[in-house]
């Protein structure tokens, strides 16, 4: 049985494990090892530095760059002083990054060395930003280590509350710009410290376990998963980004016993030449999510990780990650009905399916999936109307996913009410890509859909109507989109039509455009 912590805020969690397991490894990153006592020490020093820079209660600090152990130290320090960290997707284009820093009203940017130039450009172009620091020593701006070292003996900061904003993660908008999802200390910690919630056997982390974070910290799969081992007083290895060769080395050196990847990334892991020689016998759990696992891939994974339990997570940024789980027992290499599901509600979480008026639907009737738990977000930053649309007064959060529930409480996702495309675990919203395409002078009309893709689950396809008399090729459209938006959002293929199908009110009928590509598929998500 794992030890239950009593912390209600993230900084208290650092205090708890520093007291109970001071010498135990907390984080590993590129050869740097930090134990629980050192995390507390660095957190307190950096918290004083944040106070000194007037980056305390209610202030936003943007993190720009790839993963680092310093991201988590900064998160703990921000927790101590009541500040909020805003991690930014490093794959985003600079205008997209600029929007997030400005929208969050961030007064500070912390950049990893490879993003320092971008950080400087953003700091120069955004009036609100008055502090620029580097995550590592050795650059021409102060590092977090410098800030921590200089701030000795200042006054203790005020005590944060479990309801304070800890992280603000941006999720791409179905229309226009991304929304800042505000997650609190309680969102990350409340379920983990509730003595009434029985942790399932398959989720008991021992002292010997070690997690891994290869997913970007700007995703809930990065930041959220990065705090799970800490909840249990276990170690966690942070990698700068997803690198299958590096991950296999870490597994081989027994630095990793559990990890979470999207199915497309699992495929890359299995196809890597090092896979055959890697000792995987000690891997106890392989988590995956964002899309279901193809049966052939599951079989290959079971062979590659013979002692691991496989766990599928269903959740979203707005629910601080997983609210439903398909546990190891339901993973069958021969395939079964349940493996097509997203699993059932985690202990402490509720899930149901409702009709358009919010009435509960009986089993196997399709409606909208809604969920209620301590993990539901506090609100969308500066968007009260959007918040009210998503989270009802009685606490039920609308996922925007269409699905049904079986008699045993397993949820089956059928389609996305909001047309979102999930490609390689990244969320792509058609409206965002369409807006970029519309800005091309030779494009008269554009629609974006997800089509099945063996490697990525879904691939982005653009359907374009050219301006009369204009020449425009597939290559032109793809190259142009790359100048406007992040590469993972860009179309992988382009079709040209004379006219797009629309309904009476002028809305594009994406369903009609998608139909030919999804023919013969059981459902409209891959």
C-alpha positions as CSV (number, residue, x, y, z in Angstrom):
1,X,0.0,0.0,0.0
2,X,1.3,3.5,-0.8
3,X,1.5,6.2,1.9
4,X,-1.4,8.7,1.7
5,X,-0.2,12.3,1.8
6,X,-2.1,15.0,3.7
7,X,-1.2,18.0,1.5
8,X,-3.9,20.3,0.2
9,X,-1.5,22.6,-1.8
10,X,1.4,21.6,-4.0
11,X,4.0,23.3,-1.8
12,X,2.7,21.3,1.1
13,X,3.2,18.2,-1.0
14,X,6.9,19.2,-1.3
15,X,7.0,19.7,2.5
16,X,5.4,16.3,3.1
17,X,7.8,14.2,1.1
18,X,10.8,16.2,2.2
19,X,9.9,15.2,5.7
20,X,8.9,11.5,5.0
21,X,11.4,10.6,2.2
22,X,14.1,13.2,2.2
23,X,16.8,11.2,0.4
24,X,14.5,9.5,-2.1
25,X,14.8,10.6,-5.7
26,X,12.1,13.0,-6.8
27,X,13.2,14.1,-10.3
28,X,15.8,13.0,-12.8
29,X,16.7,15.1,-15.8
30,X,19.6,14.6,-18.2
31,X,21.9,13.2,-15.5
32,X,20.8,15.7,-12.8
33,X,19.2,14.0,-9.8
34,X,17.1,15.9,-7.2
35,X,15.8,14.3,-4.0
36,X,12.7,15.3,-2.1
37,X,14.7,17.3,0.5
38,X,16.4,19.2,-2.3
39,X,13.1,20.0,-4.1
40,X,11.9,21.6,-0.9
41,X,15.1,23.6,-0.5
42,X,15.1,24.8,-4.1
43,X,11.4,25.5,-4.0
44,X,11.8,27.7,-0.9
45,X,14.7,29.6,-2.3
46,X,13.1,30.2,-5.7
47,X,9.8,31.2,-3.9
48,X,11.7,34.0,-2.1
49,X,13.1,35.0,-5.5
50,X,9.6,35.2,-7.0
51,X,8.4,37.3,-4.0
52,X,11.4,39.6,-4.5
53,X,10.5,40.1,-8.2
54,X,6.9,40.8,-7.2
55,X,5.7,37.6,-8.9
56,X,3.6,36.4,-6.0
57,X,-0.2,36.0,-5.5
58,X,-2.2,36.0,-8.7
59,X,0.7,36.7,-11.0
60,X,1.2,34.7,-14.2
61,X,4.6,33.3,-15.2
62,X,4.9,31.8,-18.7
63,X,7.2,28.8,-19.3
64,X,8.6,28.7,-22.9
65,X,10.4,25.7,-24.2
66,X,10.6,21.9,-23.8
67,X,10.5,19.9,-20.6
68,X,12.9,20.3,-17.7
69,X,13.1,19.4,-14.0
70,X,13.3,23.1,-13.4
71,X,9.7,23.4,-14.7
72,X,8.5,21.4,-11.8
73,X,10.7,23.3,-9.2
74,X,9.2,26.5,-10.6
75,X,5.7,25.0,-10.3
76,X,6.3,24.2,-6.6
77,X,7.8,27.7,-6.0
78,X,4.9,29.4,-7.7
79,X,2.6,27.3,-5.6
80,X,4.3,28.5,-2.4
81,X,3.7,32.2,-3.3
82,X,0.3,31.9,-5.0
83,X,1.5,32.5,-8.5
84,X,0.3,30.6,-11.6
85,X,2.4,28.9,-14.3
86,X,1.4,29.2,-17.9
87,X,3.3,26.6,-20.0
88,X,3.3,27.2,-23.7
89,X,3.4,24.6,-26.4
90,X,6.9,24.7,-28.0
91,X,5.5,23.5,-31.3
92,X,3.4,26.6,-31.7
93,X,4.2,29.4,-34.1
94,X,5.5,32.6,-32.6
95,X,2.2,34.6,-33.2
96,X,0.4,31.8,-31.3
97,X,2.8,32.0,-28.4
98,X,2.5,35.8,-28.4
99,X,-1.3,35.5,-28.1
100,X,-1.0,33.2,-25.0
101,X,1.6,35.3,-23.2
102,X,-0.6,38.4,-23.8
103,X,-3.9,36.8,-23.0
104,X,-2.5,35.4,-19.7
105,X,-1.2,38.8,-18.8
106,X,2.1,37.1,-17.9
107,X,4.6,39.4,-16.3
108,X,7.5,37.0,-16.6
109,X,8.8,34.5,-19.1
110,X,11.1,31.6,-18.2
111,X,12.7,30.2,-21.3
112,X,14.7,27.0,-21.8
113,X,18.1,27.7,-23.6
114,X,16.8,26.7,-27.0
115,X,13.9,29.1,-26.7
116,X,15.7,32.1,-25.2
117,X,15.8,34.0,-28.5
118,X,12.0,33.5,-28.8
119,X,11.6,34.6,-25.2
120,X,13.6,37.8,-25.9
121,X,11.5,38.6,-28.9
122,X,8.2,38.0,-27.0
123,X,9.4,40.0,-24.0
124,X,10.3,42.9,-26.3
125,X,7.0,42.9,-28.1
126,X,4.6,42.5,-25.1
127,X,4.4,45.5,-22.7
128,X,3.2,43.4,-19.7
129,X,6.3,41.2,-19.6
130,X,8.9,42.8,-17.3
131,X,11.0,39.7,-16.4
132,X,12.9,37.3,-18.6
133,X,14.8,34.4,-17.0
134,X,16.4,31.2,-18.3
135,X,15.7,27.8,-17.0
136,X,19.4,26.9,-17.0
137,X,22.7,28.6,-16.1
138,X,25.1,29.9,-18.7
139,X,23.0,32.3,-20.8
140,X,23.1,36.1,-20.9
141,X,20.0,36.4,-18.7
142,X,19.6,35.3,-15.0
143,X,18.7,31.6,-14.5
144,X,16.3,30.2,-12.0
145,X,19.3,28.9,-10.1
146,X,20.7,32.4,-9.9
147,X,17.4,33.8,-8.7
148,X,17.1,31.1,-6.0
149,X,20.7,31.7,-4.9
150,X,20.3,35.4,-4.5
151,X,17.1,35.4,-2.5
152,X,18.2,34.2,0.9
153,X,16.4,34.8,4.1
154,X,13.5,37.0,2.8
155,X,10.2,36.8,4.6
156,X,8.0,33.7,4.3
157,X,5.3,34.1,1.7
158,X,1.6,34.0,2.5
159,X,0.0,30.6,2.6
160,X,-1.8,29.5,-0.6
161,X,-5.2,27.9,-0.6
162,X,-6.3,24.7,-2.3
163,X,-8.6,26.7,-4.5
164,X,-5.8,29.0,-5.8
165,X,-4.9,28.8,-9.5
166,X,-1.8,26.7,-10.0
167,X,-1.5,26.1,-13.7
168,X,-3.1,27.8,-16.7
169,X,-3.1,25.5,-19.7
170,X,-4.2,26.7,-23.1
171,X,-6.5,24.5,-25.2
172,X,-7.1,25.3,-28.9
173,X,-10.4,26.9,-29.5
174,X,-13.1,25.4,-31.7
175,X,-13.6,29.0,-32.8
176,X,-10.8,31.4,-33.0
177,X,-8.3,31.7,-30.2
178,X,-7.2,29.2,-27.5
179,X,-8.8,29.4,-24.0
180,X,-6.8,29.4,-20.8
181,X,-8.0,26.5,-18.6
182,X,-7.4,27.4,-14.9
183,X,-6.5,24.4,-12.7
184,X,-6.1,24.7,-9.0
185,X,-4.1,22.9,-6.3
186,X,-7.2,20.9,-5.4
187,X,-7.7,19.8,-9.0
188,X,-4.3,18.0,-8.9
189,X,-4.3,16.8,-5.3
190,X,-7.8,16.3,-3.8
191,X,-8.4,12.8,-5.1
192,X,-5.0,11.7,-4.1
193,X,-5.4,12.6,-0.4
194,X,-9.0,11.5,0.1
195,X,-8.9,8.6,2.6
196,X,-12.4,7.5,1.4
197,X,-11.2,6.9,-2.1
198,X,-9.8,3.4,-2.6
199,X,-6.8,3.4,-4.9
200,X,-7.3,0.5,-7.4
201,X,-4.6,-2.2,-7.1
202,X,-3.2,-1.5,-10.5
203,X,-2.5,2.1,-9.6
204,X,-0.5,1.5,-6.4
205,X,2.9,3.1,-6.9
206,X,5.6,1.6,-4.7
207,X,8.6,3.4,-3.4
208,X,10.7,1.6,-6.1
209,X,8.5,2.9,-9.0
210,X,9.6,5.6,-11.3
211,X,7.4,7.6,-13.7
212,X,8.4,9.3,-17.0
213,X,7.4,12.5,-18.6
214,X,8.1,12.7,-22.3
215,X,4.9,14.5,-23.2
216,X,5.1,18.3,-23.4
217,X,4.4,20.2,-20.1
218,X,2.0,22.5,-22.0
219,X,-0.3,19.4,-22.2
220,X,-2.1,17.9,-19.2
221,X,-0.3,14.6,-20.1
222,X,2.9,16.4,-19.3
223,X,2.2,18.6,-16.3
224,X,-0.5,16.3,-14.9
225,X,1.4,13.1,-15.3
226,X,4.5,14.8,-13.9
227,X,2.8,15.3,-10.6
228,X,1.3,11.8,-10.2
229,X,4.6,10.1,-9.0
230,X,5.0,13.0,-6.5
231,X,1.6,12.3,-5.1
232,X,2.8,8.8,-4.3
233,X,6.4,9.8,-3.1
234,X,7.9,8.0,-6.1
235,X,10.6,9.1,-8.5
236,X,10.0,10.7,-11.9
237,X,12.3,11.0,-14.9
238,X,11.8,14.1,-17.1
239,X,12.9,14.0,-20.8
240,X,13.2,17.2,-22.9
241,X,10.8,15.7,-25.5
242,X,9.6,12.4,-26.8
243,X,12.7,10.6,-28.1
244,X,12.1,6.8,-28.5
245,X,15.8,5.9,-28.3
246,X,16.3,7.9,-25.1
247,X,13.2,6.4,-23.5
248,X,14.4,2.9,-24.3
249,X,17.8,3.7,-22.8
250,X,16.0,4.9,-19.6
251,X,13.9,1.7,-19.5
252,X,17.0,-0.4,-20.0
253,X,18.8,1.4,-17.1
254,X,15.7,0.7,-15.0
255,X,15.1,4.4,-14.4
256,X,11.5,4.0,-15.6
257,X,8.8,1.6,-14.5
258,X,5.6,3.5,-15.7
259,X,4.9,5.8,-18.5
260,X,2.1,7.4,-20.5
261,X,2.2,7.9,-24.3
262,X,-0.3,8.4,-27.1
263,X,-0.7,5.3,-29.3
264,X,1.2,6.9,-32.2
265,X,4.2,7.4,-29.9
266,X,4.0,3.7,-28.6
267,X,4.2,2.7,-32.3
268,X,7.4,4.7,-32.7
269,X,8.8,3.1,-29.5
270,X,8.1,-0.4,-30.8
271,X,9.6,0.3,-34.3
272,X,12.9,1.7,-32.9
273,X,16.0,-0.5,-33.5
274,X,16.9,-0.5,-29.8
275,X,13.6,-2.1,-28.9
276,X,14.8,-5.7,-29.5
277,X,17.7,-5.3,-27.0
278,X,15.9,-3.4,-24.3
279,X,15.2,-5.1,-21.0
280,X,11.5,-4.3,-20.3
281,X,10.9,-6.9,-17.6
282,X,10.5,-4.3,-14.8
283,X,8.0,-2.0,-16.6
284,X,4.8,-2.3,-14.5
285,X,2.4,0.0,-16.3
286,X,2.0,1.4,-19.8
287,X,-0.6,4.2,-19.9
288,X,-2.0,5.6,-23.1
289,X,-4.8,8.0,-24.2
290,X,-6.1,10.6,-26.6
291,X,-7.2,7.8,-28.9
292,X,-8.0,4.1,-28.5
293,X,-5.3,1.5,-29.2
294,X,-5.5,-0.5,-32.4
295,X,-5.6,-4.3,-31.5
296,X,-2.5,-5.1,-33.5
297,X,-0.6,-2.4,-31.6
298,X,-1.8,-3.7,-28.2
299,X,-0.7,-7.2,-29.1
300,X,2.8,-5.9,-30.1
301,X,3.0,-3.9,-26.9
302,X,2.0,-6.8,-24.7
303,X,4.8,-8.8,-26.3
304,X,7.3,-5.9,-25.9
305,X,6.2,-5.2,-22.2
306,X,5.2,-8.6,-20.9
307,X,4.9,-7.7,-17.2
308,X,3.1,-4.4,-17.7
309,X,-0.6,-3.6,-17.1
310,X,-2.1,-1.5,-19.9
311,X,-4.3,1.4,-18.9
312,X,-6.3,3.7,-21.2
313,X,-7.1,7.2,-19.9
314,X,-10.0,9.4,-21.0
315,X,-10.1,13.0,-20.0
316,X,-9.3,16.5,-21.1
317,X,-7.4,19.6,-20.0
318,X,-10.6,20.9,-18.4
319,X,-10.8,17.7,-16.2
320,X,-7.1,17.9,-15.1
321,X,-6.6,14.7,-17.2
322,X,-8.1,11.3,-16.7
323,X,-11.7,10.9,-15.4
324,X,-12.3,7.5,-16.9
325,X,-9.9,4.5,-17.1
326,X,-9.9,1.2,-19.0
327,X,-8.0,-0.9,-16.4
328,X,-5.5,-3.7,-17.3
329,X,-8.1,-6.4,-16.7
330,X,-10.1,-5.2,-19.6
331,X,-7.2,-5.3,-22.1
332,X,-7.5,-8.6,-24.0
333,X,-5.0,-9.4,-26.8
334,X,-7.8,-11.3,-28.6
335,X,-10.0,-8.2,-28.5
336,X,-13.3,-7.6,-26.7
337,X,-16.2,-5.3,-26.7
338,X,-14.8,-3.2,-23.8
339,X,-11.6,-2.4,-25.5
340,X,-13.6,-0.2,-27.9
341,X,-14.6,1.9,-24.8
342,X,-12.8,4.7,-23.0
343,X,-13.3,2.8,-19.8
344,X,-15.3,3.7,-16.7
345,X,-15.2,6.5,-14.2
346,X,-12.2,6.7,-11.9
347,X,-12.9,6.4,-8.1
348,X,-14.1,9.8,-7.0
349,X,-15.3,10.8,-10.5
350,X,-18.8,10.7,-11.9
351,X,-19.7,10.3,-15.6
352,X,-23.1,10.2,-17.4
353,X,-24.6,10.7,-20.8
354,X,-27.3,13.4,-21.3
355,X,-29.5,14.6,-24.1
356,X,-29.7,18.1,-25.5
357,X,-31.8,19.2,-22.5
358,X,-29.5,17.7,-19.9
359,X,-31.7,14.7,-19.1
360,X,-29.9,11.4,-18.3
361,X,-30.0,8.9,-21.1
362,X,-30.5,5.1,-20.7
363,X,-27.7,2.7,-21.5
364,X,-26.6,2.6,-25.1
365,X,-28.3,5.8,-26.2
366,X,-26.0,8.4,-27.7
367,X,-25.8,11.8,-26.2
368,X,-23.2,14.2,-24.7
369,X,-20.7,12.8,-22.1
370,X,-20.6,14.9,-19.0
371,X,-18.5,14.5,-15.9
372,X,-18.3,15.8,-12.3
373,X,-15.4,15.5,-9.9
374,X,-12.8,17.5,-7.8
375,X,-10.7,17.5,-11.0
376,X,-13.1,19.8,-13.0
377,X,-11.4,23.1,-13.9
378,X,-12.0,26.3,-11.9
379,X,-12.9,28.3,-15.0
380,X,-11.7,29.5,-18.4
381,X,-9.5,32.6,-17.9
382,X,-11.4,35.8,-18.6
383,X,-14.2,33.9,-20.3
384,X,-17.2,33.7,-17.9
385,X,-19.7,32.9,-20.7
386,X,-17.6,30.0,-22.0
387,X,-17.1,28.8,-18.5
388,X,-20.9,28.8,-17.8
389,X,-21.5,26.9,-21.1
390,X,-19.0,24.2,-20.1
391,X,-19.6,23.8,-16.4
392,X,-23.1,23.8,-15.1
393,X,-24.1,25.2,-11.7
394,X,-24.5,21.7,-10.3
395,X,-20.9,20.9,-11.2
396,X,-21.4,18.8,-14.3
397,X,-18.8,19.6,-17.0
398,X,-19.8,19.2,-20.7
399,X,-17.0,17.4,-22.6
400,X,-18.3,18.1,-26.1
401,X,-17.9,14.4,-26.9
402,X,-20.8,12.3,-28.2
403,X,-21.0,8.8,-26.8
404,X,-23.0,6.2,-24.9
405,X,-22.6,4.2,-21.8
406,X,-23.2,0.5,-21.4
407,X,-25.0,-1.3,-18.5
408,X,-21.7,-1.6,-16.6
409,X,-20.8,2.1,-16.8
410,X,-18.2,1.8,-19.6
411,X,-18.2,4.9,-21.8
412,X,-18.0,4.6,-25.6
413,X,-17.0,7.7,-27.5
414,X,-18.6,7.9,-30.9
415,X,-17.8,11.2,-32.4
416,X,-16.8,14.7,-31.3
417,X,-19.6,17.1,-31.1
418,X,-17.2,19.9,-31.8
419,X,-15.5,18.4,-34.8
420,X,-12.1,18.3,-33.2
421,X,-9.4,16.2,-34.9
422,X,-6.8,14.3,-32.8
423,X,-3.7,13.7,-34.7
424,X,-0.8,12.0,-32.9
425,X,-2.3,13.0,-29.5
426,X,-2.4,16.7,-30.5
427,X,-5.8,18.5,-30.6
428,X,-6.5,20.2,-33.9
429,X,-9.6,22.4,-34.4
430,X,-10.8,22.7,-37.9
431,X,-11.9,26.4,-37.5
432,X,-8.4,27.4,-36.5
433,X,-6.8,25.8,-39.6
434,X,-9.6,27.1,-41.8
435,X,-8.9,30.7,-40.6
436,X,-5.3,30.3,-41.6
437,X,-6.2,28.9,-45.1
438,X,-8.8,31.7,-45.7
439,X,-6.0,34.3,-45.5
440,X,-4.5,32.9,-48.7
441,X,-5.5,35.2,-51.6
442,X,-6.3,32.3,-54.0
443,X,-8.6,30.5,-51.5
444,X,-12.3,31.2,-51.9
445,X,-13.6,28.7,-49.4
446,X,-12.1,26.1,-47.1
447,X,-13.1,23.2,-44.9
448,X,-10.9,21.0,-42.7
449,X,-11.7,17.5,-41.6
450,X,-9.9,14.5,-40.0
451,X,-9.4,11.4,-42.1
452,X,-8.2,8.0,-40.9
453,X,-4.4,7.7,-40.7
454,X,-2.6,4.5,-39.7
455,X,0.3,6.3,-38.1
456,X,-1.4,9.3,-36.4
457,X,-4.9,8.1,-35.8
458,X,-6.3,10.9,-37.8
459,X,-4.7,13.2,-40.3
460,X,-5.7,16.8,-41.2
461,X,-7.2,17.2,-44.6
462,X,-8.2,20.5,-46.2
463,X,-10.9,20.8,-48.8
464,X,-10.4,23.9,-50.8
465,X,-12.5,25.9,-53.3
466,X,-10.1,28.1,-55.5
467,X,-10.8,31.7,-56.4
468,X,-12.3,31.8,-59.9
469,X,-9.5,31.5,-62.6
470,X,-6.7,30.9,-60.0
471,X,-4.2,28.1,-60.0
472,X,-3.4,26.6,-56.6
473,X,-1.8,23.2,-55.9
474,X,-1.8,20.9,-52.9
475,X,1.9,21.7,-52.2
476,X,1.1,25.5,-52.3
477,X,-1.6,25.1,-49.7
478,X,0.5,23.0,-47.4
479,X,3.5,25.3,-47.7
480,X,1.4,28.4,-47.0
481,X,-0.3,26.9,-44.0
482,X,3.2,26.2,-42.5
483,X,3.9,29.9,-42.4
484,X,0.7,30.6,-40.5
485,X,0.2,27.8,-37.9
486,X,2.1,25.1,-36.0
487,X,3.2,22.2,-38.3
488,X,1.0,19.6,-36.5
489,X,-2.1,21.6,-37.4
490,X,-1.2,21.9,-41.1
491,X,-3.1,19.8,-43.7
492,X,-1.3,16.6,-44.7
493,X,-3.4,16.4,-47.9
494,X,-5.7,18.7,-49.9
495,X,-8.7,18.1,-52.1
496,X,-10.2,20.7,-54.4
497,X,-13.9,21.1,-55.0
498,X,-16.1,23.6,-57.0
499,X,-18.3,24.1,-54.0
500,X,-18.5,23.0,-50.3
501,X,-21.6,21.4,-49.0
502,X,-23.5,23.7,-46.6
503,X,-26.7,23.6,-44.6
504,X,-29.5,26.2,-44.8
505,X,-27.8,28.5,-42.3
506,X,-24.5,28.4,-44.2
507,X,-22.7,26.0,-41.9
508,X,-20.2,23.6,-43.6
509,X,-21.5,20.0,-43.6
510,X,-18.2,18.4,-42.4
511,X,-20.1,15.2,-41.9
512,X,-20.8,14.9,-45.6
513,X,-17.1,15.7,-46.4
514,X,-15.9,13.1,-44.0
515,X,-18.3,10.4,-44.9
516,X,-16.4,8.9,-47.9
517,X,-13.1,8.6,-45.9
518,X,-14.7,6.9,-42.9
519,X,-16.8,4.4,-44.9
520,X,-16.7,1.0,-43.4
521,X,-15.3,2.3,-40.0
522,X,-17.3,1.5,-36.9
523,X,-17.1,5.1,-35.6
524,X,-16.0,8.5,-36.5
525,X,-12.9,8.7,-34.3
526,X,-9.8,6.6,-35.2
